[in-house]
Amino acid sequence: MDILFYFLGGILAGICNATAGGGTFITFPLFVAQGINPIVANISSAVAIYPGHALGAYGYRKILIQKKLIKFKWVVLCLVGAIFGSYLLTIIENQSFNQLVPILIALATCLFVFGNRLNIFLQKVSTSSNKHQWVGDILLILFSIYGSFFGAGLGVMLMAGLLIMGVDNIQHNNALKNALGAIITFFSVIIFISAGLVDWKIATPTLLGAILGGIWGAKIAQRLNVRVLKSVVIIIGIILTFYYGYRVYG
């Protein structure tokens, strides 16, 4: 029953990631509710929902290859940020991480709420020149650190950063967002596995469910009202923010 429970949770998270995002809002509290150490729960969640990023990048493979969108410098910046964020998560104390959880969930929820408005604003002011290039590089490192440390809302952050860097073509932006997200989470997953911090009893069935959910999600997205699903994810984020905030800060 536990395996089935995690498998179904993975399906739901995969569908969310493929349509509106926010799969972490499903898997992380699901693991914590089962009494899993919050840090291990966060790491296992990152491993379990990794296919969502990879499948998204694979879906844009033609655009990425034909347009030669990925720059070597961006890969290096993602690597630096992912290594730092992952290492930080492996050494942080449980109590310190617990205190950060409400803040991280609140931040991710705000990104889901205001992400579209932020992207629309940045799309209007973005430029293809190198004027804001250094800002985009710094943001890419910071987003990579955040993505490897917690992960929820990473896609929204990357889209915003790419707009600042001048990638204002929405298809190119989405393709790069998925590719860079896959790179960040790939390096993180490798580090987490190497450190032996993944609970495979919960991660494996959830991962299999997330793969299936991601495949279904691509089809469901064409029929489902994504705004409704995104609203549900935001409501879950708000509830989790208050729940963990009350539990941690009383």
C-alpha positions as CSV (number, residue, x, y, z in Angstrom):
1,M,0.0,0.0,0.0
2,D,2.9,2.4,0.7
3,I,4.4,1.7,-2.7
4,L,1.0,2.3,-4.4
5,F,0.6,5.5,-2.3
6,Y,4.0,6.9,-3.4
7,F,3.4,5.8,-7.0
8,L,0.0,7.7,-7.1
9,G,1.7,10.7,-5.6
10,G,4.3,10.6,-8.3
11,I,1.7,10.5,-11.0
12,L,0.0,13.6,-9.6
13,A,3.3,15.4,-9.2
14,G,4.3,14.4,-12.8
15,I,1.0,15.8,-14.1
16,C,1.4,19.0,-12.2
17,N,5.0,19.5,-13.5
18,A,3.9,18.8,-17.1
19,T,1.0,21.2,-17.0
20,A,1.3,24.0,-14.4
21,G,4.4,23.1,-12.4
22,G,4.6,22.6,-8.6
23,G,5.2,18.9,-8.4
24,T,7.4,19.5,-5.3
25,F,4.3,20.7,-3.5
26,I,2.9,17.2,-3.8
27,T,5.9,15.0,-3.1
28,F,7.7,16.9,-0.4
29,P,4.7,17.1,2.1
30,L,3.8,13.6,1.1
31,F,7.2,12.3,2.3
32,V,7.3,14.5,5.4
33,A,3.8,13.3,6.4
34,Q,5.1,9.7,6.4
35,G,7.7,10.7,9.0
36,I,10.6,11.1,6.7
37,N,13.4,13.4,7.7
38,P,12.7,16.8,6.0
39,I,16.1,16.9,4.3
40,V,15.9,13.3,3.1
41,A,12.3,14.0,2.0
42,N,13.5,17.1,0.0
43,I,16.4,15.2,-1.6
44,S,14.2,12.1,-2.4
45,S,11.6,14.4,-3.9
46,A,14.2,16.1,-6.1
47,V,15.3,12.7,-7.4
48,A,11.7,11.5,-7.9
49,I,10.5,14.4,-10.0
50,Y,13.7,14.8,-12.0
51,P,12.2,13.1,-15.1
52,G,9.8,16.1,-15.4
53,H,12.7,18.4,-16.3
54,A,14.4,15.8,-18.5
55,L,11.3,15.0,-20.5
56,G,10.5,18.7,-20.9
57,A,14.0,19.2,-22.4
58,Y,13.7,16.2,-24.6
59,G,10.4,17.5,-26.0
60,Y,12.3,20.7,-27.1
61,R,15.4,18.8,-28.4
62,K,14.9,19.9,-32.1
63,I,14.7,23.6,-31.2
64,L,17.6,23.4,-28.9
65,I,19.8,21.6,-31.5
66,Q,18.7,23.5,-34.6
67,K,18.9,27.0,-33.0
68,K,22.0,26.1,-30.9
69,L,20.4,27.8,-27.9
70,I,22.5,26.4,-25.1
71,K,25.7,28.3,-24.4
72,F,28.7,26.5,-22.7
73,K,29.0,29.4,-20.2
74,W,25.4,28.8,-19.0
75,V,26.1,25.1,-18.4
76,V,29.2,26.0,-16.4
77,L,27.2,28.6,-14.3
78,C,24.4,26.0,-13.7
79,L,27.1,23.5,-12.6
80,V,28.6,25.9,-10.2
81,G,25.3,26.8,-8.6
82,A,24.0,23.2,-8.5
83,I,27.2,22.0,-6.8
84,F,27.0,24.8,-4.2
85,G,23.3,24.4,-3.5
86,S,23.5,20.6,-3.3
87,Y,26.5,20.7,-1.0
88,L,24.7,23.2,1.2
89,L,21.7,20.9,1.5
90,T,23.9,18.0,2.5
91,I,25.6,19.8,5.4
92,I,22.8,21.9,6.8
93,E,21.3,20.8,10.1
94,N,17.8,19.4,10.3
95,Q,16.6,22.2,12.6
96,S,18.0,24.9,10.4
97,F,16.4,23.4,7.3
98,N,13.0,23.0,9.1
99,Q,13.1,26.8,9.9
100,L,13.7,27.5,6.2
101,V,10.9,25.3,4.9
102,P,8.0,27.7,5.4
103,I,10.1,30.5,3.8
104,L,11.0,28.4,0.8
105,I,7.4,27.2,0.2
106,A,6.2,30.8,0.6
107,L,8.8,32.0,-2.0
108,A,7.8,29.2,-4.4
109,T,4.1,30.0,-3.9
110,C,4.7,33.7,-4.7
111,L,6.5,32.7,-7.9
112,F,3.5,30.7,-9.0
113,V,1.2,33.6,-8.2
114,F,3.2,36.4,-9.8
115,G,5.4,34.4,-12.2
116,N,3.4,35.2,-15.3
117,R,3.2,38.9,-14.5
118,L,6.9,39.0,-13.8
119,N,7.7,37.3,-17.1
120,I,5.3,39.6,-19.1
121,F,7.0,42.7,-17.5
122,L,10.5,41.4,-18.2
123,Q,9.5,40.5,-21.7
124,K,8.6,44.1,-22.3
125,V,11.9,45.5,-21.0
126,S,14.2,42.7,-22.1
127,T,16.9,43.4,-24.7
128,S,19.1,41.3,-26.9
129,S,22.1,43.4,-26.1
130,N,24.7,42.5,-23.5
131,K,23.6,45.4,-21.3
132,H,22.0,43.0,-18.7
133,Q,24.2,40.0,-19.4
134,W,26.1,40.1,-16.1
135,V,22.9,40.4,-14.2
136,G,21.5,37.4,-16.0
137,D,24.7,35.4,-15.2
138,I,24.5,36.2,-11.5
139,L,20.8,35.3,-11.5
140,L,21.5,32.0,-13.2
141,I,23.9,31.0,-10.5
142,L,21.5,32.1,-7.7
143,F,18.6,30.2,-9.3
144,S,20.8,27.1,-9.7
145,I,21.7,27.3,-6.0
146,Y,18.0,27.6,-5.1
147,G,17.0,24.9,-7.6
148,S,19.4,22.4,-6.2
149,F,18.6,23.3,-2.6
150,F,14.8,23.2,-2.8
151,G,13.6,23.3,-6.4
152,A,9.9,24.5,-6.3
153,G,9.4,27.4,-8.7
154,L,12.7,26.9,-10.4
155,G,11.1,27.0,-13.9
156,V,9.5,30.4,-13.2
157,M,12.8,31.7,-12.0
158,L,14.7,30.5,-15.0
159,M,12.2,32.0,-17.4
160,A,12.5,35.4,-15.7
161,G,16.3,35.2,-15.8
162,L,16.4,34.2,-19.4
163,L,14.2,37.2,-20.3
164,I,16.7,39.5,-18.6
165,M,19.4,37.9,-20.6
166,G,17.5,38.7,-23.8
167,V,15.8,35.4,-24.6
168,D,12.4,36.9,-25.3
169,N,11.2,34.3,-27.9
170,I,8.7,32.4,-25.8
171,Q,9.5,29.0,-27.5
172,H,13.2,29.5,-27.1
173,N,12.8,30.6,-23.5
174,N,10.7,27.6,-22.6
175,A,13.1,25.2,-24.4
176,L,16.1,26.7,-22.5
177,K,14.2,26.8,-19.2
178,N,13.6,23.0,-19.5
179,A,17.1,22.3,-20.6
180,L,18.8,24.4,-17.9
181,G,16.4,23.0,-15.3
182,A,17.3,19.5,-16.4
183,I,21.1,20.3,-16.1
184,I,20.7,21.8,-12.7
185,T,18.7,18.9,-11.3
186,F,20.9,16.4,-13.0
187,F,24.0,17.6,-11.2
188,S,22.1,17.8,-8.0
189,V,20.7,14.3,-8.3
190,I,24.2,12.9,-9.0
191,I,25.6,14.6,-5.8
192,F,22.7,13.4,-3.7
193,I,23.0,9.8,-4.9
194,S,26.8,9.9,-4.4
195,A,26.2,11.2,-0.8
196,G,23.9,8.3,-0.1
197,L,21.1,10.6,1.0
198,V,18.3,9.3,-1.2
199,D,15.6,7.1,0.4
200,W,15.0,4.7,-2.6
201,K,12.1,3.1,-0.9
202,I,10.0,6.2,-1.4
203,A,11.9,7.7,-4.3
204,T,11.7,4.7,-6.7
205,P,7.9,4.3,-6.9
206,T,7.4,8.1,-6.9
207,L,9.9,8.4,-9.7
208,L,8.1,5.8,-11.8
209,G,4.8,7.5,-11.1
210,A,6.3,10.9,-12.1
211,I,7.4,9.5,-15.4
212,L,3.9,8.2,-16.2
213,G,2.4,11.4,-14.9
214,G,4.7,13.5,-17.1
215,I,3.7,11.5,-20.2
216,W,0.0,11.8,-19.3
217,G,0.4,15.4,-18.4
218,A,1.6,16.4,-21.9
219,K,-1.7,15.0,-23.2
220,I,-3.9,16.3,-20.4
221,A,-2.5,19.8,-20.8
222,Q,-4.2,20.0,-24.2
223,R,-7.6,19.3,-22.6
224,L,-7.3,20.6,-19.1
225,N,-7.8,24.1,-18.0
226,V,-4.2,24.8,-16.8
227,R,-5.4,27.9,-14.9
228,V,-7.6,25.7,-12.7
229,L,-4.7,23.3,-12.0
230,K,-2.3,26.2,-11.3
231,S,-4.9,27.7,-8.9
232,V,-5.0,24.3,-7.0
233,V,-1.2,24.2,-6.8
234,I,-1.2,27.8,-5.4
235,I,-3.8,27.0,-2.8
236,I,-1.8,23.9,-1.8
237,G,1.3,26.2,-1.5
238,I,-0.6,28.7,0.7
239,I,-1.9,26.0,3.0
240,L,1.6,24.4,3.3
241,T,3.1,27.8,4.0
242,F,0.8,28.4,6.9
243,Y,1.0,24.8,8.1
244,Y,4.8,24.6,8.2
245,G,5.0,28.2,9.5
246,Y,2.7,27.4,12.4
247,R,4.5,24.1,13.1
248,V,8.0,25.7,13.0
249,Y,7.3,29.1,14.5
250,G,4.2,28.4,16.5
